Amino acid sequence: MSALEQSKFSLKVTFQGLLEQQPNEKKAEDMLIKKLSKYSSSPFSDNSWVLNRGTNKSHSDRVRFHMFKKMGDKAVRLIKLFAIVLFERDSSYVYIRYLHRYIKFLSEENISLLQVNKKIFSYYSYWLDSQKKEDGEGYASVYKNKLLDSALTFHTYMNMHSSLVYIQGIESIENHYSKNNNSDKYKVIDENILEKLDTHFMTDESPLHIRVAYWIMRMYATRPTDTLNYPLDCVKKLSKDMGTIKHAIVKNSKSARGIDYKIEYLNLKEPMQKMLYKLIKKQQEVSQELQEDSDKKDFLFTYRHTQNKKIQYFSNQRLSKYFRKLQKELKIPEKARAIPRDLKKTGITMRLEAGWSTPQLKNFANHRTYESLDSYTAPSESFMIEEQRKILLENKDITSRYMFKGRIVNGMDDAFEKKLLENPKAHKISDLGYCPNTAGCGNHYECLDCDDLVPDKELEEYYLEQVDRYLKITEKQYELGDNTNAKDSHHRATLFAVLYNKLHSNGSIE
């Protein structure tokens, strides 16, 4: 098989696809098992595989299968084959970890893998909805999404294996939990919660490696996966006041090792950068001492477990677990709690609100395209309203049809001007302004949209309030998918902005 064919094979591999290439199931299994050596030196028979450097990009450096023993040897073998398929597809093998709940469900309900059909996934959803955590609360939708997704992925990739019932159309089964997550996968962390987290990590109450990871993500809005793959030599001192930091970039890496790097300067006069530099130097010393006995070498986040004294490498799983535990201790409500990835969205959004340009944000966030920034930029409602108001109120070219200060000029009929100035009260329209043609106008229902409407100086703040009010309504309507009414609300915001602009172009009656 050529390198190109091998690449195509890896991207599209499923067990059904393997069966089409091999004469029988055993040959297809053997082909997969041979590929394990690319990712681990552990034999296929082991119930824990130590992964080679480069295979582990985001999680533990081991894949464990002990939790599947209850389902019997055939099930364990099948899940191991599934793990190799994930390796070959360059998919996250976190699916294996989330699969254990599905296996537990099957065991509790006395359902064998050969009995699984489309209906079982609905039952599994009901089962997930009924599960409670230690604190009595149910599973979060994000977690249930991952659990159901892992089960569906397992059956999709391993369909046609004799240990499973063939499920026609398995790939089209919808994960209804994902609807709740796609539009809001990551969130901007509330300022009060962020302050609590910052205060906590300023102290040495947390282990050193966790503090280092937090402040890298907090200051540079890095993905957890990128953060935990920082190299051992990630900071260097150039002079008394200057250093460098080397950022790891795992996603869409083009290097053979699976990690790209970006180097930028550290200003050691700046207190936060100086603090981070010192923390990283301490972690470097810890990691350096453990390198000889570490499975994963030349990385920053190697540490010794405080209880079992084993040398470990900090993983996404452990980071997320610590975040959950900490926020529970800080009495942060569950729905408001952050996950590590939220620090990226928060950091990018804060810089957007501070006026950073799109090219600056793209470079800062280590994104390859501008479009990929969309899921990470979520300006607050107040910021969006302020920005839209700014655009509306600065757009004065379309609003200054005429200006008047004591007199009306530029475009208004002389007769209308005379009538209006002689008796303004007769032309006043409540909460809008003045109509110069109250007697002759036949449309008294569209005054706000009338080009000749004259603003009232006393209503200046009211106009601004209405701009903000309709911009808020616009945002909500777009969120609900009500695009037609959203456009209408935005138009009304524009019209009130027009009146406000006329006032600031000296276009009013005082």
Backbone torsions as a table, in degrees:
resi	resn	phi	psi	omega
1	MET	NA	127.5	-178.8
2	SER	-70.3	166.8	179.4
3	ALA	-61.1	-39.5	179.8
4	LEU	-66.0	-44.6	178.8
5	GLU	-63.6	-38.9	178.8
6	GLN	-61.6	-42.1	179.8
7	SER	-63.0	-45.8	179.4
8	LYS	-63.6	-39.3	179.1
9	PHE	-60.6	-45.7	-176.1
10	SER	-62.4	-37.9	-177.1
11	LEU	-72.7	-30.2	-172.5
12	LYS	-108.2	3.3	-171.0
13	VAL	-63.2	129.4	167.5
14	THR	-138.7	164.1	-178.9
15	PHE	-66.8	-34.5	177.1
16	GLN	-62.5	-39.8	177.7
17	GLY	-64.8	-37.1	178.0
18	LEU	-65.1	-39.7	179.9
19	LEU	-62.9	-29.9	179.1
20	GLU	-71.8	-22.4	-179.0
21	GLN	-95.2	-21.7	-174.4
22	GLN	-113.4	154.9	-176.5
23	PRO	-70.4	-26.1	-179.6
24	ASN	-155.3	176.2	-175.5
25	GLU	-65.2	-40.2	-178.5
26	LYS	-61.4	-41.6	178.6
27	LYS	-63.7	-39.0	179.2
28	ALA	-65.3	-42.2	177.6
29	GLU	-63.3	-45.4	-179.5
30	ASP	-59.4	-38.1	179.7
31	MET	-62.7	-41.4	178.3
32	LEU	-67.4	-45.5	-176.7
33	ILE	-60.8	-37.1	177.9
34	LYS	-61.5	-31.7	-177.0
35	LYS	-75.5	-13.2	179.2
36	LEU	-58.7	-33.7	-177.1
37	SER	-62.1	-20.3	176.6
38	LYS	-68.7	-24.6	-171.1
39	TYR	-116.1	-20.6	-177.6
40	SER	-155.8	147.3	174.9
41	SER	-88.5	-4.7	179.3
42	SER	-72.1	143.5	176.2
43	PRO	-70.9	154.7	-178.4
44	PHE	-58.3	-31.3	-175.6
45	SER	-72.1	-19.6	-179.1
46	ASP	-66.4	148.0	177.4
47	ASN	-91.8	8.1	174.3
48	SER	-149.9	119.1	-178.9
49	TRP	-102.2	127.4	173.2
50	VAL	-86.4	124.7	-174.0
51	LEU	-86.7	146.7	176.3
52	ASN	-70.2	156.7	175.1
53	ARG	-60.4	134.5	-178.8
54	GLY	101.8	-29.8	176.4
55	THR	-73.5	-41.7	-179.7
56	ASN	-82.4	112.6	177.8
57	LYS	-112.6	-22.3	-171.5
58	SER	-140.9	-15.7	-172.7
59	HIS	-133.0	-159.5	-178.0
60	SER	-58.5	154.0	179.0
61	ASP	-84.1	12.5	176.1
62	ARG	-132.3	151.3	169.5
63	VAL	-116.0	123.7	-174.3
64	ARG	-111.8	144.0	-176.9
65	PHE	-124.5	6.7	-176.0
66	HIS	-58.1	-36.5	-173.5
67	MET	-68.8	-7.9	-177.4
68	PHE	-99.7	2.2	-174.7
69	LYS	-60.6	-31.5	-177.7
70	LYS	-59.3	-26.8	-177.5
71	MET	-83.7	-3.8	177.9
72	GLY	97.1	166.6	-175.1
73	ASP	-62.7	-36.8	-179.1
74	LYS	-62.9	-41.8	-179.7
75	ALA	-66.3	-42.3	179.1
76	VAL	-61.9	-43.7	179.2
77	ARG	-60.8	-42.3	-178.8
78	LEU	-63.9	-41.4	-179.1
79	ILE	-69.5	-33.5	175.1
80	LYS	-64.5	-42.3	176.8
81	LEU	-62.2	-39.1	177.4
82	PHE	-60.5	-40.4	179.2
83	ALA	-60.7	-41.3	179.8
84	ILE	-67.5	-37.2	175.6
85	VAL	-59.7	-41.9	178.3
86	LEU	-62.1	-42.9	177.3
87	PHE	-58.4	-46.6	-176.6
88	GLU	-64.7	-32.6	-179.7
89	ARG	-86.6	-1.4	-175.9
90	ASP	59.1	33.9	177.8
91	SER	-92.7	160.7	179.8
92	SER	-71.8	126.1	179.5
93	TYR	-83.6	12.8	170.1
94	VAL	-62.3	-19.7	175.4
95	TYR	-55.0	-34.8	-179.0
96	ILE	-63.3	-44.2	-178.6
97	ARG	-64.4	-41.6	-178.8
98	TYR	-74.9	-16.1	-178.1
99	LEU	-71.2	-20.0	-174.4
100	HIS	-64.4	-30.2	177.8
101	ARG	-67.4	-37.7	178.6
102	TYR	-64.3	-43.2	179.0
103	ILE	-65.5	-37.8	177.0
104	LYS	-63.0	-42.2	178.1
105	PHE	-59.9	-47.7	179.8
106	LEU	-61.1	-39.8	-179.2
107	SER	-66.0	-45.7	-179.3
108	GLU	-64.5	-33.6	-177.7
109	GLU	-93.4	5.2	-179.8
110	ASN	54.8	45.4	178.6
111	ILE	-110.9	125.6	176.7
112	SER	-87.5	162.1	179.3
113	LEU	-61.3	-26.5	179.6
114	LEU	-78.7	-4.3	178.0
115	GLN	-104.6	-3.1	-175.7
116	VAL	-74.0	127.6	173.0
117	ASN	-134.1	-173.2	-175.6
118	LYS	-59.3	-36.1	-177.5
119	LYS	-64.7	-29.5	-177.4
120	ILE	-60.0	-33.1	-178.1
121	PHE	-68.9	-30.8	173.8
122	SER	-67.6	-42.7	177.3
123	TYR	-62.3	-38.9	179.1
124	TYR	-62.5	-39.3	177.6
125	SER	-62.2	-44.9	178.0
126	TYR	-60.5	-40.8	-180.0
127	TRP	-63.1	-43.7	178.5
128	LEU	-62.3	-39.5	179.8
129	ASP	-65.6	-25.1	-176.8
130	SER	-88.7	-12.3	-175.5
131	GLN	-74.8	143.7	179.4
132	LYS	-122.3	146.8	174.7
133	LYS	-86.8	180.0	-177.7
134	GLU	-60.6	-31.6	-178.8
135	ASP	-84.2	4.4	177.3
136	GLY	88.9	-6.4	-179.9
137	GLU	-89.5	153.1	179.7
138	GLY	-76.5	171.5	177.7
139	TYR	-67.6	144.6	175.2
140	ALA	-70.3	151.5	-179.3
141	SER	-59.5	-35.9	179.7
142	VAL	-60.9	-42.5	-179.4
143	TYR	-68.5	-44.0	179.3
144	LYS	-63.5	-34.2	176.7
145	ASN	-59.9	-44.7	-179.2
146	LYS	-67.9	-39.2	-178.9
147	LEU	-65.3	-46.5	179.8
148	LEU	-69.2	-38.1	179.9
149	ASP	-61.9	-38.4	-179.7
150	SER	-65.5	-39.3	178.8
151	ALA	-66.1	-44.1	179.7
152	LEU	-65.0	-40.4	179.8
153	THR	-65.0	-41.9	178.3
154	PHE	-56.9	-50.1	-178.3
155	HIS	-70.3	-32.4	179.3
156	THR	-66.7	-47.5	-176.3
157	TYR	-75.1	-28.5	-176.1
158	MET	-104.4	8.2	178.1
159	ASN	-54.9	140.8	-179.7
160	MET	90.0	-3.6	173.7
161	HIS	-75.2	144.9	-174.9
162	SER	-67.4	-16.6	178.5
163	SER	-82.2	-5.0	179.9
164	LEU	-123.6	153.8	170.1
165	VAL	-77.9	134.6	177.1
166	TYR	-68.6	125.9	-178.8
167	ILE	-111.2	109.1	179.2
168	GLN	-66.7	128.0	177.2
169	GLY	74.4	24.7	-179.0
170	ILE	-57.8	-36.1	-176.4
171	GLU	-69.1	-15.6	-178.0
172	SER	-96.8	-2.2	178.4
173	ILE	-67.0	130.0	-173.9
174	GLU	-86.3	135.6	172.1
175	ASN	-92.0	99.5	-173.3
176	HIS	-68.3	-19.8	177.5
177	TYR	-67.9	-28.0	-176.1
178	SER	-66.0	-23.5	178.7
179	LYS	-60.7	-31.7	-177.6
180	ASN	-81.0	-8.9	-172.3
181	ASN	-114.5	-27.5	-171.6
182	ASN	-60.9	-41.3	-175.2
183	SER	-81.8	-14.4	-176.3
184	ASP	-142.5	50.0	-174.9
185	LYS	-63.4	-43.0	177.2
186	TYR	-124.2	153.2	-176.7
187	LYS	-129.3	162.5	172.8
188	VAL	-81.5	126.7	-175.9
189	ILE	-71.7	134.1	178.5
190	ASP	-57.2	142.1	-175.8
191	GLU	-58.2	-40.3	-178.8
192	ASN	-65.7	-39.3	178.9
193	ILE	-69.2	-41.1	179.0
194	LEU	-61.1	-39.1	178.9
195	GLU	-64.8	-39.8	178.1
196	LYS	-64.2	-42.9	179.6
197	LEU	-65.1	-45.0	179.5
198	ASP	-59.3	-45.4	-179.1
199	THR	-60.5	-42.5	-179.9
200	HIS	-64.1	-47.3	-174.7
201	PHE	-78.3	-7.6	172.1
202	MET	-72.2	-25.1	179.8
203	THR	-92.0	174.2	178.5
204	ASP	-98.9	26.8	178.3
205	GLU	-68.7	-29.8	179.1
206	SER	-92.7	153.2	174.8
207	PRO	-56.8	149.6	-175.4
208	LEU	-55.1	-46.6	-174.9
209	HIS	-64.8	-30.0	178.7
210	ILE	-74.8	-39.2	176.9
211	ARG	-61.3	-44.0	180.0
212	VAL	-60.9	-46.9	-179.6
213	ALA	-61.0	-43.5	-178.8
214	TYR	-60.3	-48.8	-174.1
215	TRP	-72.4	-27.6	172.9
216	ILE	-65.0	-47.7	180.0
217	MET	-65.9	-38.3	-177.4
218	ARG	-68.1	-42.8	-174.1
219	MET	-86.2	-28.5	-175.5
220	TYR	-118.2	4.5	177.7
221	ALA	50.5	45.1	-180.0
222	THR	-87.0	152.8	173.4
223	ARG	-67.2	147.9	175.7
224	PRO	-55.1	-41.7	-179.9
225	THR	-59.6	-44.2	178.3
226	ASP	-64.4	-45.8	-177.2
227	THR	-57.3	-46.3	-175.0
228	LEU	-76.6	-1.9	175.1
229	ASN	-109.2	17.2	176.7
230	TYR	-62.7	138.5	-179.3
231	PRO	-73.5	161.1	-179.6
232	LEU	-60.0	-34.8	-178.0
233	ASP	-95.4	37.8	-171.2
234	CYS	-72.2	-18.8	174.5
235	VAL	-125.8	143.6	176.2
236	LYS	-141.2	147.7	-179.7
237	LYS	-98.8	127.4	-179.7
238	LEU	-96.0	-36.6	179.6
239	SER	-155.5	-173.8	-178.8
240	LYS	-58.2	-38.4	-173.7
241	ASP	-114.5	8.1	-175.1
242	MET	-138.7	138.5	176.0
243	GLY	-145.3	-176.7	176.0
244	THR	-130.6	154.1	173.8
245	ILE	-129.4	134.9	-178.2
246	LYS	-105.7	113.8	-179.1
247	HIS	-90.3	138.2	175.5
248	ALA	-91.2	138.9	178.1
249	ILE	-129.1	107.6	-175.6
250	VAL	-90.0	-43.4	-173.9
251	LYS	-63.6	132.0	179.2
252	ASN	57.8	29.3	179.2
253	SER	-63.1	141.9	179.7
254	LYS	-104.9	-0.2	-178.3
255	SER	-87.0	158.2	-179.1
256	ALA	-64.9	-29.7	-178.2
257	ARG	-78.1	-15.6	179.9
258	GLY	88.8	10.5	179.6
259	ILE	-139.9	128.1	171.4
260	ASP	-100.8	165.6	-178.7
261	TYR	-133.4	150.5	174.4
262	LYS	-134.4	129.5	-177.5
263	ILE	-109.7	134.8	174.1
264	GLU	-140.7	166.2	-174.7
265	TYR	-80.2	150.8	171.5
266	LEU	-112.2	128.5	175.7
267	ASN	-92.4	102.6	-173.8
268	LEU	-78.3	0.6	170.9
269	LYS	-83.4	-25.0	-179.3
270	GLU	-78.1	125.4	-171.5
271	PRO	-54.9	-44.9	-176.4
272	MET	-68.8	-41.7	178.8
273	GLN	-67.0	-36.1	177.3
274	LYS	-65.5	-42.1	178.4
275	MET	-61.6	-46.0	-179.7
276	LEU	-62.6	-41.3	179.4
277	TYR	-58.5	-45.6	-179.0
278	LYS	-65.3	-40.3	178.5
279	LEU	-63.2	-44.0	-179.5
280	ILE	-64.9	-39.5	179.0
281	LYS	-61.1	-39.5	177.1
282	LYS	-64.4	-42.4	179.7
283	GLN	-67.4	-34.0	176.1
284	GLN	-59.8	-42.4	-180.0
285	GLU	-63.2	-42.7	178.7
286	VAL	-62.1	-49.4	-176.9
287	SER	-65.7	-38.3	-178.1
288	GLN	-61.2	-40.1	-179.5
289	GLU	-66.3	-23.7	-175.4
290	LEU	-100.4	-0.6	-173.1
291	GLN	-60.0	-40.3	-174.5
292	GLU	-60.5	-37.3	-177.1
293	ASP	-101.2	6.3	-177.5
294	SER	-88.4	139.6	176.4
295	ASP	-71.9	-33.4	-177.8
296	LYS	-110.4	103.8	-170.3
297	LYS	-97.3	157.8	174.0
298	ASP	68.6	24.0	175.8
299	PHE	-117.4	153.4	-173.0
300	LEU	-70.3	-40.9	-166.6
301	PHE	-91.9	50.4	171.5
302	THR	-96.7	135.4	-178.1
303	TYR	-152.6	168.6	178.0
304	ARG	-105.4	127.6	-179.3
305	HIS	-61.4	134.9	-174.6
306	THR	-68.0	-26.7	-176.4
307	GLN	-97.7	-56.9	-177.0
308	ASN	-89.3	-3.2	175.5
309	LYS	63.6	12.1	178.6
310	LYS	-76.3	148.2	174.9
311	ILE	-78.6	124.9	-176.8
312	GLN	-129.5	163.3	174.0
313	TYR	-117.3	129.1	-174.9
314	PHE	-62.2	128.9	-176.0
315	SER	-118.0	165.4	175.2
316	ASN	-56.1	-41.8	-177.9
317	GLN	-60.1	-46.8	-179.2
318	ARG	-68.6	-36.4	178.1
319	LEU	-63.4	-47.0	-179.9
320	SER	-63.6	-40.2	179.7
321	LYS	-62.3	-42.3	179.4
322	TYR	-65.0	-41.3	178.8
323	PHE	-58.6	-45.3	-179.4
324	ARG	-63.6	-45.9	-178.5
325	LYS	-63.2	-45.1	-178.4
326	LEU	-61.6	-46.9	-176.6
327	GLN	-68.0	-28.5	174.3
328	LYS	-67.3	-42.0	178.0
329	GLU	-65.5	-33.5	179.3
330	LEU	-81.4	2.9	178.1
331	LYS	59.8	38.2	175.0
332	ILE	-85.3	126.7	-179.6
333	PRO	-54.3	142.4	-173.2
334	GLU	-56.9	-42.7	-177.1
335	LYS	-65.8	-23.0	-177.8
336	ALA	-94.5	-6.9	-175.1
337	ARG	-66.8	148.2	-178.7
338	ALA	-97.4	157.1	168.5
339	ILE	-111.6	158.9	-176.6
340	PRO	-52.6	-38.0	-177.5
341	ARG	-64.3	-23.4	179.1
342	ASP	-63.0	-24.4	179.4
343	LEU	-64.1	-30.1	177.6
344	LYS	-68.1	-49.3	-179.9
345	LYS	-63.0	-39.4	179.5
346	THR	-63.5	-46.4	-178.2
347	GLY	-63.3	-42.6	-179.9
348	ILE	-67.7	-42.4	-179.5
349	THR	-63.8	-41.6	179.3
350	MET	-60.9	-38.3	-179.6
351	ARG	-75.0	-32.7	174.5
352	LEU	-61.8	-45.0	-179.4
353	GLU	-68.8	-23.3	178.4
354	ALA	-82.4	-2.4	174.4
355	GLY	102.1	11.1	178.5
356	TRP	-65.6	144.1	178.4
357	SER	-78.7	164.1	178.9
358	THR	-60.5	-44.6	176.5
359	PRO	-59.7	-38.8	177.9
360	GLN	-63.5	-43.3	-179.8
361	LEU	-65.1	-40.9	-179.6
362	LYS	-61.0	-44.2	179.7
363	ASN	-68.4	-42.3	-179.8
364	PHE	-62.7	-42.0	-175.4
365	ALA	-82.8	-3.4	-178.5
366	ASN	59.5	41.4	177.7
367	HIS	-99.2	145.6	-178.4
368	ARG	-86.6	-21.3	179.8
369	THR	-131.8	157.1	176.3
370	TYR	-69.8	-34.9	-177.4
371	GLU	-61.6	-32.8	-177.1
372	SER	-69.9	-10.6	176.2
373	LEU	-74.5	-21.9	-171.2
374	ASP	-55.8	-41.3	-176.1
375	SER	-74.6	-8.4	-178.2
376	TYR	-109.9	-10.0	-178.7
377	THR	-103.5	111.4	-178.9
378	ALA	-136.7	76.3	-179.4
379	PRO	-57.7	147.1	178.7
380	SER	-64.1	158.9	-178.5
381	GLU	-59.7	-42.2	-179.0
382	SER	-63.1	-37.3	179.0
383	PHE	-67.8	-43.4	179.9
384	MET	-62.6	-41.5	179.2
385	ILE	-62.7	-43.4	-179.4
386	GLU	-63.8	-42.0	-179.6
387	GLU	-66.8	-42.9	179.8
388	GLN	-67.8	-38.4	177.3
389	ARG	-61.0	-41.9	-179.3
390	LYS	-59.6	-44.4	179.9
391	ILE	-62.8	-44.6	-178.3
392	LEU	-64.6	-44.0	-173.6
393	LEU	-77.6	-20.3	177.7
394	GLU	-86.8	-12.5	-177.2
395	ASN	-86.6	74.5	-172.2
396	LYS	-91.4	-11.1	-177.9
397	ASP	-61.2	-36.8	-175.7
398	ILE	-87.5	-6.8	-172.7
399	THR	-105.8	-18.6	-174.2
400	SER	-94.8	62.0	177.3
401	ARG	-65.1	-35.3	177.1
402	TYR	-149.2	154.9	178.6
403	MET	-127.5	145.6	175.6
404	PHE	-151.6	143.0	176.6
405	LYS	-143.5	91.3	-171.1
406	GLY	86.1	-38.8	176.8
407	ARG	-126.3	152.8	176.9
408	ILE	-104.8	133.6	-178.8
409	VAL	-133.6	171.8	169.4
410	ASN	62.8	72.0	165.4
411	GLY	115.0	-19.0	-177.5
412	MET	-88.8	139.6	177.7
413	ASP	-57.2	134.8	-176.1
414	ASP	-58.4	-38.8	-178.7
415	ALA	-66.1	-41.4	178.3
416	PHE	-64.2	-39.9	-179.0
417	GLU	-62.1	-43.5	-177.9
418	LYS	-64.5	-45.6	-180.0
419	LYS	-61.9	-42.6	-176.8
420	LEU	-64.4	-43.1	-177.3
421	LEU	-75.0	-27.5	179.6
422	GLU	-71.7	-37.7	-176.3
423	ASN	-146.3	75.2	-177.0
424	PRO	-57.1	-37.6	-176.3
425	LYS	-60.8	-32.6	-179.1
426	ALA	-69.3	-18.7	-176.7
427	HIS	-106.7	3.4	-174.8
428	LYS	-77.1	135.4	175.9
429	ILE	-114.1	123.2	-174.5
430	SER	-54.3	131.5	175.5
431	ASP	62.1	16.3	177.8
432	LEU	-129.2	-56.7	-176.3
433	GLY	155.6	-137.5	-176.2
434	TYR	-126.6	135.1	176.1
435	CYS	-101.2	120.4	-178.1
436	PRO	-74.2	-9.5	-175.4
437	ASN	-136.4	56.5	-176.9
438	THR	-64.4	-32.1	-176.8
439	ALA	-78.5	-38.4	-172.3
440	GLY	-95.1	-15.8	-177.4
441	CYS	-75.4	131.6	-178.6
442	GLY	-97.4	1.3	-177.1
443	ASN	-126.1	92.2	-177.2
444	HIS	-93.9	11.8	-178.3
445	TYR	-106.2	-4.2	-178.6
446	GLU	-127.5	38.9	-177.0
447	CYS	-61.8	-40.0	-177.3
448	LEU	-61.0	-31.3	-176.9
449	ASP	-89.4	2.9	-176.0
450	CYS	-84.6	130.0	-179.4
451	ASP	-64.2	-25.4	-175.5
452	ASP	-89.0	-2.6	179.8
453	LEU	-61.6	129.4	-178.1
454	VAL	-102.1	127.8	-177.5
455	PRO	-72.2	155.7	178.3
456	ASP	-104.3	123.2	-177.4
457	LYS	-56.9	-33.8	-178.2
458	GLU	-68.9	-16.6	-178.0
459	LEU	-99.2	14.1	-175.1
460	GLU	-54.5	-51.4	-179.5
461	GLU	-66.5	-34.1	178.6
462	TYR	-62.5	-43.4	178.7
463	TYR	-58.7	-43.2	-178.8
464	LEU	-65.8	-39.9	177.3
465	GLU	-61.7	-38.7	179.7
466	GLN	-69.8	-34.5	174.7
467	VAL	-58.0	-50.2	-179.2
468	ASP	-64.2	-42.1	-177.8
469	ARG	-60.2	-47.7	-177.3
470	TYR	-74.3	-25.7	173.7
471	LEU	-68.6	-38.4	175.9
472	LYS	-62.5	-45.2	179.1
473	ILE	-61.3	-40.3	178.3
474	THR	-57.9	-47.9	-179.4
475	GLU	-58.4	-47.1	-178.4
476	LYS	-63.2	-41.9	-178.7
477	GLN	-66.8	-37.4	175.9
478	TYR	-65.6	-38.9	178.3
479	GLU	-61.2	-35.3	-179.6
480	LEU	-84.2	-2.2	-179.7
481	GLY	81.1	11.3	-179.4
482	ASP	-88.9	71.3	-171.8
483	ASN	-66.3	-35.4	-178.2
484	THR	-62.0	-52.6	179.5
485	ASN	-68.6	-29.5	178.1
486	ALA	-63.2	-42.0	178.8
487	LYS	-65.2	-38.5	178.4
488	ASP	-65.0	-42.3	179.1
489	SER	-64.9	-39.8	178.3
490	HIS	-65.1	-36.6	177.7
491	HIS	-63.3	-41.2	179.0
492	ARG	-65.6	-37.5	175.5
493	ALA	-60.9	-39.8	179.1
494	THR	-63.2	-40.9	-177.9
495	LEU	-66.6	-39.4	176.1
496	PHE	-68.5	-32.0	175.7
497	ALA	-66.6	-35.1	176.7
498	VAL	-60.1	-46.1	179.5
499	LEU	-62.5	-42.1	179.0
500	TYR	-62.5	-41.6	-179.0
501	ASN	-66.8	-35.1	177.8
502	LYS	-61.6	-37.8	178.1
503	LEU	-61.4	-40.0	-177.1
504	HIS	-85.6	0.2	170.5
505	SER	-106.1	21.6	-177.5
506	ASN	63.4	28.8	-178.6
507	GLY	-105.7	80.9	-177.9
508	SER	-159.3	170.1	170.8
509	ILE	-110.1	127.5	-177.4
510	GLU	-106.4	NA	NA
